[in-house]
């Protein structure tokens, strides 16, 4: 698996917050409230301030994907040089319908902005190259992620590339069993721990299929197993789960893959779109 750059400490922390232990959440809250204080404190000072063991702070750093406390501090310092503006706002009972609408738009914009910063230039190039050389592309997603998988098929079927989407667990493994090393599987799971999707990974890897995940920024089982990872991140609110908030980012990553593929395969895509438009014209009155 190829990993994203070791920056974006705040986003990583938010992404895995619900998976942290109570003591690890103390560290997360401490850092998000005053990240500058982390930069000017030793691991011993942080542990003393929170009345926890040094080892707990070290484990927290490892949970974020860093080798240790110093590595996390370096990444955090780089992030704070050019911070991403946090435009997340809490919805209250006093908000009007218009206020709520504005805040939902801002939350989506925030998810897109933060997820954009997580994209790795080399990984995106490699993924587009893999898609361009594939015999077919199959999208796999369960529940809400199944909707994103269908959107992927809906877009890529316009390119002339044989494309499929599967959201039912039995059909997923059946389809996976028919794939080969010439095919690509795109697996969509916000948590990165959906059992149905992990079953698909087991099957396609036995078949030598190249695997690409679209998932939350976390050290999940899915992220560890696939060849390439494209990450999203979003904040959870009282009325909107993190998974729901990140869906707009997942759809945007699908858009980016589609446009990149079209640009890299212009003649094929133009001919396919022309044929598709002619066929769809039959549906208009």
Buried (B, 14 or more C-beta within 10 A) or exposed (E): EEBBBBBBBBBBBBBBBEBBEEBBBBBBBBBBEEBEEBEEBEBEEBBEEBEBEBEBBBBBBBBBBBEEBEBBBBBBBBBBEEEBEEEBBEBEEEBEEEEBEEBBEEBBEBBBBBBBBBBBEEBBEBBBEBBBEBEBBBBBBBEBBBBBBBBBBBBBBBBBBEBBBBBEBEEBBEBBEEBEEEBBBBBBBBBBBBEBBBBBBEBBBEBEBBBBBBBBBBBBBBBEBBBBBBBBBBBBBEEBBBBBBBBBBBBBBBEBBBEBBBEBBEEBBEEBBEEBEEEEEEEEE
